Amino acid sequence: MVVVGVAAALLLRSLPLLSTFSLFELWGGQVWQPMRGLFGYAPFVAGSLWVTAVAMAVAVVPAVFSGIYLAEYVSERGRGLLKPLLDLLVGIPSVVYGLWGILFVVPLVRDWIGPWAEQTVGDGLPFWGRTSPSGYGLLSAGLVLGIMVFPLIVAVTEEVMRSVPREMREALLSLGATRWETTKCSVRCVGLPGILAAVVLGFSRAFGETLAVMMTVGNVAQFPSTIFDPVYPLPALIANNYGEMMSVPLYEAALMHAALLLLGVVVVFNVGARLVIERLVRRIR
Amino acid sequence: MGALSIRDLNVWYGKQHALKQINAEIAQNQITAVIGPSGCGKSTLLKSLNRLLELNEQVRVEGQVWLDGEDIYRRDRDVTEVRTRIGLLAQKPFPLPMSIYDNVAYGPRIHGLARGNLDQIVRAQLEAVGLWAEVRDRLHSPATRLSVGQQQRLCLARTLAVEPEVLLCDESTASLDPISARGIESLIRTLRDRYTIVLVTHDIDQARRLADAVLFMWLGELVEYGPAQRFFEQPQEALTQQYLTREIG
């Protein structure tokens, strides 16, 4: 209901824009110059997707394995120590992550990872040739974002694995399965849909994250040609510009439409994931 | 093959002393029934025999359980090997969330027993528990769609497919309807020739019907242990007499 309400409000406010341009012009348009009345969203959508993709590439595999490890292999006491720590990490305000990104990740990318990539892989690998010397860009924001969603995915994965019935664990172990075989079977037979849901949750969080990304991503509306390029994701566009230059015609409607787009992607992704998860659950049961 | 020897076995749950100094020789190719009121340590004793107890981090086990001349609690003992040789049929049937076929095939697969004739193994085990005729045309449908009685027979087939020497049954008929329970009982009786069977039950009549030897427990202690006939007809201990006549328990 809330989602429908928000979507309706955003749609209503972005109507002036939609009545002037076609969706094709808006979503396919590559130039964003509000003063000249050009509203192309493609670079922003691409920027959002890229940053999220980098974050997920960094976070998903280690987070899922950490979650499984935490649930299956860590002792009761160890878990008691680690779980509050995870909750703490989830609760750190994103502005703190953003500052940490500026102080630590950006210099790391600028002074270490960038030069290293230039000397070793360079243009040999697509997307690794270095172009931006500032350190602000896709990789920095992706790393910060990856670290932000990591504890979330770990925590949800751990919950999912802990919900595997004790009887099943006992049945598997009684057949002489090793701990690893038991874990594998628990993941494949029971945990998979839940783990997928954990990843989707991480994706939604990463896709909508504004502040920490805005502080480290460079904010240049372009299609990145390398992983060091600055981009300009949708949430940053809205946060940076709303409240300013409101006299420009259609500007407010354009930002509303950006928000609608953001919401749309998250909803579509969640619904799609829901369908996949339900199929998985049905196949298992 | 499959004789068990329990020596000075003590188990603690945290500070609670759950099994006190248990000593018993369990003969092979016999059905040994473990009886006693609930909470007396029957299931704890059973689960200490295939080292399933150690899943609980609060548990401390002292003493020895010898299987064919080797202590299963020896420090360097491979616990998966112990559990392969000592199978467990749980109280509530819990089919793995996979097909009927895969349930039976799981054990042989992980232990590399299959070698191409997996179909034969699955068929033989399902026949042994009298399930083959009922499921032969839906081997690849989910096991959870079977009735509870069928599920328990499937779990038995799954356990036997690993080729254990000892079969532990933890009140394995308690959650079944009377007809399915009788089915499992008669299966267990037929298995006596090939396995050493330890059966936990709170049902004295079931012990009377099945057991060759009976082990009676009370508050974590072994009260009386002996051949079934003597146990039921001339119990040596006053406590046993009272329990059998249902004055206590």
Interface residues (C-beta under 8 A of the other chain):
Chain A: S75 E76 P165 R166 E167 M168 R169 E170 A171 L172 L173 S174 L175 G176 A177 T178 E181 C185 C189 V190 I284 R285
Chain B: N50 L52 L55 E57 T80 E81 R83 T84 G87 L88 A90 K92 F94 L96 P97 M98 Y106 G107 I110 H111 P142 T144 C155 R158 T159 V162
